[in-house]
Amino acid sequence: MTMTNKKILAILLASADKTQADAAEILRKFPQSLNMTINRNNLRVCDLLTVCDAFNISIDFKDSSNNIVLSLSANNRNKTDDSKDGAK
């Protein structure tokens, strides 16, 4: 089953009780820009993970052939602070 960016983000936002405008703010985009990105199915994985991280949501991927689960857990760190520390 293939899921579009729109469906994936809708599920994430509903589970966190947040809006698309909240996601746009986290990604430092205008809401209209994020909407266009989603409608074109061009949301980047790093943007999806950034939103998940901000909303403290973890994602699990399951390999159905051998039942191995890969979990990507939210880590609640501010990525902008990391880049500042690295520049010192």
Contacts in CASP RR format, 6 or more apart in sequence:
PFRMAT RR
TARGET T0000
AUTHOR 0000-0000-0000
METHOD contacts of the structure
MODEL  1
MTMTNKKILAILLASADKTQADAAEILRKFPQSLNMTINRNNLRVCDLLT
VCDAFNISIDFKDSSNNIVLSLSANNRNKTDDSKDGAK
4 41 0 8 1.000
5 37 0 8 1.000
5 38 0 8 1.000
5 41 0 8 1.000
5 42 0 8 1.000
5 43 0 8 1.000
6 38 0 8 1.000
6 39 0 8 1.000
6 41 0 8 1.000
8 43 0 8 1.000
8 48 0 8 1.000
9 20 0 8 1.000
9 23 0 8 1.000
9 38 0 8 1.000
9 43 0 8 1.000
9 48 0 8 1.000
9 51 0 8 1.000
12 23 0 8 1.000
12 48 0 8 1.000
12 51 0 8 1.000
12 52 0 8 1.000
12 55 0 8 1.000
12 57 0 8 1.000
13 19 0 8 1.000
13 20 0 8 1.000
13 22 0 8 1.000
13 23 0 8 1.000
15 57 0 8 1.000
16 55 0 8 1.000
16 56 0 8 1.000
16 57 0 8 1.000
18 55 0 8 1.000
20 31 0 8 1.000
20 34 0 8 1.000
20 35 0 8 1.000
20 38 0 8 1.000
21 31 0 8 1.000
23 34 0 8 1.000
23 51 0 8 1.000
24 30 0 8 1.000
24 31 0 8 1.000
24 33 0 8 1.000
24 34 0 8 1.000
26 50 0 8 1.000
26 51 0 8 1.000
26 54 0 8 1.000
27 34 0 8 1.000
27 47 0 8 1.000
27 50 0 8 1.000
27 51 0 8 1.000
29 37 0 8 1.000
37 43 0 8 1.000
49 59 0 8 1.000
49 72 0 8 1.000
50 79 0 8 1.000
51 57 0 8 1.000
52 58 0 8 1.000
52 59 0 8 1.000
52 72 0 8 1.000
52 74 0 8 1.000
53 74 0 8 1.000
53 75 0 8 1.000
53 76 0 8 1.000
53 77 0 8 1.000
54 74 0 8 1.000
55 74 0 8 1.000
56 74 0 8 1.000
56 76 0 8 1.000
57 74 0 8 1.000
58 71 0 8 1.000
58 72 0 8 1.000
58 73 0 8 1.000
58 74 0 8 1.000
59 71 0 8 1.000
59 72 0 8 1.000
60 69 0 8 1.000
60 70 0 8 1.000
60 71 0 8 1.000
60 72 0 8 1.000
61 69 0 8 1.000
61 70 0 8 1.000
61 71 0 8 1.000
61 72 0 8 1.000
62 68 0 8 1.000
62 69 0 8 1.000
62 70 0 8 1.000
63 69 0 8 1.000
63 70 0 8 1.000
END
